[in-house]
C-alpha cells in the first residue's frame, strides 16, 4: 500500500512555544520516516508543545504509531509533550487497545488541547 500523509502547520493561538500541525491522509510504513523527518524540520527551537490534529488522518498502522511515539520522545527531550486532537473512532480504538491513549494527552477539541499545552508550559516555567 502506498500512502501519503500531509503535515500542515496551523495557527497555535499566538503562543510561539506551541506548534499545531494537522495530519491528513494515511500514516504507514511507506511514509512514517518522512513524517518523522518533516516534524523534526518543522519544529523550531522554541517549540515545547506539539498539538497534532488527526481529524484528517484516515489510517495509521503500527509503524505510524511508532512514529508518533518517536515524535513524543523528541518533544520529551525538550521538556515538552505531544497532544493528539480529533481522533476518529478507529484511531481511538487502536490507541485504547494498545494502551497508548495514556502516553499522550488526547482531546476532542483544539482549544482544550491548546489550553492544556499552555498550562504545561506555565507549570514547567515555575
C-alpha positions in Angstrom: 0.0 0.0 0.0 1.4 3.3 -1.0 0.1 6.0 1.2 0.7 9.7 1.8 0.3 11.8 4.9 0.3 15.6 4.7 1.7 17.7 7.5 0.1 21.2 7.6 1.2 23.8 10.2 -1.9 25.5 11.7 -2.4 28.6 14.0 -1.4 28.0 17.6 -3.4 30.8 19.2 -0.5 33.2 19.4 1.9 31.1 21.5 5.3 30.6 19.7 6.1 27.7 22.1 3.3 25.6 20.7 3.2 24.1 17.2 -0.1 22.9 15.8 0.1 20.5 12.9 -2.8 18.8 11.0 -2.1 15.4 9.6 -4.2 14.2 6.7 -4.2 11.0 4.7 -2.7 7.7 5.8 0.3 7.1 8.0 2.0 3.8 7.5 5.3 2.1 6.8 5.7 3.8 3.4 5.8 7.3 4.8 6.5 7.2 8.6 10.1 8.0 8.3 9.3 11.0 6.1 6.8 12.3 8.6 9.3 12.0 11.4 11.8 14.0 9.4 9.2 16.6 8.4 8.1 17.1 12.0 11.8 17.4 13.1 12.3 20.0 10.3 9.2 21.9 11.2 9.9 22.1 15.0 11.7 25.3 15.9 14.0 25.6 18.9 11.3 27.5 20.9 8.6 24.8 20.4 7.9 23.0 23.6 4.5 21.6 22.8 3.2 19.9 19.7 -0.5 19.5 19.0 -1.4 17.0 16.3 -4.8 17.4 14.8 -5.7 14.0 13.5 -9.2 14.8 12.1 -8.0 14.2 8.6 -5.9 11.1 9.3 -7.8 8.2 7.7 -5.4 5.4 8.5 -2.5 4.6 10.8 -0.6 1.3 11.1 1.8 0.1 13.8 4.7 1.9 12.1 2.7 5.1 12.3 2.1 4.5 16.0 5.8 4.0 16.5 6.5 7.3 14.7 4.1 9.1 16.9 5.9 7.7 19.9 9.2 8.8 18.4 7.9 12.3 18.0 6.6 12.2 21.6 10.2 11.3 22.7 11.7 14.1 20.7 9.4 16.6 22.4 10.1 15.0 25.8 13.8 15.6 25.3 12.8 19.3 25.1 10.8 19.1 28.2 7.6 19.2 26.2 4.7 17.0 25.2 2.6 15.9 22.3 -1.2 16.3 22.3 -3.5 14.4 19.9 -6.8 16.0 18.9 -9.8 14.8 16.9 -9.0 11.1 16.7 -11.6 9.2 14.7 -13.3 6.2 16.2 -10.9 3.7 14.6 -7.8 5.6 15.9 -9.4 6.0 19.3 -10.0 2.2 19.5 -6.4 1.5 18.3 -4.9 3.8 20.9 -7.1 2.3 23.7 -6.3 -1.3 22.7 -2.6 -0.7 22.6 -2.6 1.4 25.8 -1.1 4.3 24.0 -4.0 6.5 24.9 -2.2 7.1 28.2 1.0 8.1 26.5 -0.5 11.2 25.0 -2.8 14.0 26.0 -5.9 13.2 23.9 -8.7 15.7 23.4 -11.6 16.2 21.0 -11.2 20.0 20.9 -8.3 22.1 19.7 -9.0 24.9 22.2 -8.8 22.4 25.0 -5.5 21.0 23.7 -4.1 24.5 23.4 -5.2 25.3 27.0 -3.6 22.2 28.3 -0.4 22.8 26.4 -0.2 26.4 27.8 -0.8 25.1 31.3 2.1 22.6 31.0 4.4 25.4 29.7 3.4 27.6 32.7 3.9 24.8 35.2 7.3 24.0 33.8 8.4 27.6 33.9 7.6 27.9 37.6 
